[in-house]
Amino acid sequence: MVDQIVALSVACHELAPRSETGLPALPALVKGAGRGDTRLADLVGRLMAAHHELAEIEAALARVGTGQFGFCESCSLPMEREWLSESDLAAIAG
């Protein structure tokens, strides 16, 4: 997952417009992500999705560490085994 995030970040930086110093103009990268070059918009979207997925994995691992994994964050009841097997990152039942 981290390798994917690094690869997507590098690809975004390579497509980013350059500033006078020759470095990627990161504010322009973010502003331009929704228009113009669709490759850049696609990469930014994929990068954001990968970051979100990594955050979900880290949250699930934190719940394992505190003994809260498998319990609904909304109602605190145990989650059904079938639900967890379908979505092992699930924090809320149903």
C-alpha positions, 0 to 999 in steps of 0.5 A, spaced: 500 500 500 505 504 501 509 503 495 502 504 491 502 511 494 509 513 493 508 511 486 502 515 485 505 521 488 511 520 484 507 520 478 503 526 480 509 530 481 512 528 474 505 531 471 505 537 475 507 544 472 513 546 474 515 553 478 521 558 476 525 553 480 524 547 476 520 544 482 513 541 482 508 547 483 504 543 488 498 548 489 497 548 481 497 541 482 492 541 487 488 546 483 489 543 476 487 536 478 480 537 477 480 540 470 485 540 464 489 534 464 485 528 466 491 524 467 493 528 473 486 528 475 485 521 475 492 520 479 490 525 484 483 521 485 487 514 485 492 517 490 487 520 495 483 513 495 489 509 496 491 514 502 483 513 505 484 505 504 491 506 508 487 510 513 482 505 514 487 499 515 491 503 520 484 504 524 482 497 524 489 495 526 488 500 532 482 497 534 485 490 534 490 493 539 485 496 543 481 490 543 475 494 539 476 490 533 469 486 531 465 491 535 460 496 532 463 503 533 456 506 533 452 501 538 458 497 541 455 490 540 459 485 537 459 485 529 456 478 526 462 474 523 459 474 516 459 482 516 467 482 518 469 476 513 466 481 507 469 487 510 475 486 515 476 493 515 468 495 518 467 499 524 460 500 523 455 494 522 451 494 516 
